[in-house]
Amino acid sequence: MTPRHSTAIRQYYTHRKLVRYAAPLTAASRTRHLDAIIVPASRAAGNLKRAIALARAARCQLVLLCSLQTRIDDVSQLLASHSFSKATVIEVSSEYTHHMFDFYTSLWAELCLPATRSTDLSLKRNVGLIIARLLGWQRIFFMDDDIEIPDSDGILHTVGVLGRYAAVGLRVATFPDNSVVCHAHRETGGFQDVHVSGSALAVDCTAPISFFPNVYNEDWLFFYNDAAQQRLGWSDLRATQLRYDPFADPRRAARQEFGDVLAEGLYAQLHTDRYGYATTDYWGRFLDARERFLGAIIDRIEKAKPELRPKIRDSVETAQHCLAQTHPYHYQEYIELWNADLHRWSQRLDKIPTLPTMRAALDSLGLVAAEGSNTDNAAPFVVDMRMPAPPLRAMIPDMPLLGGIVAASAELPAPGFATGYIRELAPAWVIEPKSRMSSAHDARRAWTVFPGASRMFVLSAALALLPFVTLWEYSSWLATSRGPLRRISPIRIDSAAAPDQRKARARLKPRIQRQRDRLGGDADHEEDQA
């Protein structure tokens, strides 16, 4: 395949130089309090035993956010059998939504990525962050339910480093925490390190904090700005991950490819001290580097164990197919949306009050703790979270940011995106065979069969509607293919519209009014007054 651009940029096999070693602490600093261990649980309840033991040793609250295979009754029985009462068990259903967790990047992924994630890991971690803010917690520790940490004292040592660092992670080296293609790189003889991970991560909640996007490598994006500012630390405490077969299903590689390329590309910039220059030209060069990286794995396939070779080949070829269908502007567009999400997230955090109990915090999020959970515990610290913090932003070049998300109506085919200029939005990729894509996803992407000129007209007309039209119609459309109604934030554009936009607005104003009459007025969303 002919390279699109120069070959100067590459994917790095280790990111150790970007993470600062958290040196051993003095005895006084080791006594710093840990407020809570937060576990986004999705496996059988038996996997929570280690988290219970760590919370007991640290004398801290244990927050269990349960979904999928984690049954509330089983968790309650496990806690009772261990006589542990400082736990709050919360069920996060597949229908759960809240305006705090509506992100432009999530909508983009639903519309543009056929291999969307089947996990709610990002949502549960974000819920944990907001609970910590609501209760005024200063230090929390995220721990996945497939992680084992043998040294309970090491947790407090890791947390004690917070302050010097905004986040401190553990390296999951015993069964490495890597993507499918990075596992394949190691299995075929390549050197592959492990990065710090959100699966075992201490977070300073008094500092400005990011959020976990709903994309693979969401933890890398969460602490990206910390890594760029040399405020990401790693502890010499080691963690162990439960073993699994990364090559069992090639679709795992498909679901990971976009997020893996995105994160590896952003961190590769930091190695060259080019923090802030993720242009489309850069992404074109990095996609070439990724092509060479995947091709080298296939070339070395004979070095892998014989029983792994067919599965490794299937997984890597699936990743290659996905990569071939992406374009540099997909990554640039995602970063622009992520940038906008970070700014809105920071504004939301500024408005969060400090509440006295876990019960009050869960009520504010529309969640309910399981019977017998500890919900009346007082917040151990009172921190005024309403103090304005500098907005968190992904550092990209100065350029027009998000212009708007096109709102669907009865006369518009479906939503699309514009980022300050009109451009045809091509689908990110198509995975073969066709059976791997659901019919619902085919329906959501049906609008791409329109000729390019028609799509350009749709985007132009929709931009004129943005000051008036909310995304409620889009929510109704999405509900028909993805489930229950979601309430999406409206997006505004600059009021200084071009003359052709004003003409289009005048022609479409009666239709907009009919839509508002059906909806009964504007949505009572947090940003209606923005």
Secondary structure, 3 states (H helix, E strand, C coil): CCCCCCCCCCCCCCCHHHCEECCCCCCCHHHCCCCEEEEEECCCHHHHHHHHHHHHHHCCEEEEEECCCCCHHHHHHHHHHCCCCCEEEEECCCCCCCHHHCCHHHHHHHHHCCCCCCCCHHHHHHHHHHHHHHCCCCEEEEECCCEECCCHHHHHHHHHCECCECEEEEEEEECCCCCHHHHHHHHCCCCCCCCEEEEEEEEECCCCCCCCCCCCCHHHHHCHHHHHCCCEEEEEEEEEECCCCCCCCHHHHHHHHHHHHHHHHHHHHHHCCCCCCCCHHHHHHHHHHHHHHHHHHHHCHHHCCCCCHHHHHHHHHHHHHHHHCCCHHHHHHHHHHHHHHHHHHHHHHHCCCCCCEHHHHHHHCCCCECCCCCCCCECCCCCCCCCCCCCCCCCCCCCCCCCEECCCCCCCCCCCEECCCCCCCCCCCCCCCHHHCCHHHHHHCHHHHCCHHHHHHHHHHHHHHCCCCCCHHHHHHHHHHHCCCCCCCCCCCCCCCCHHHHHHHHHHHHHHHHHHHHHCCCCCCCCCCC
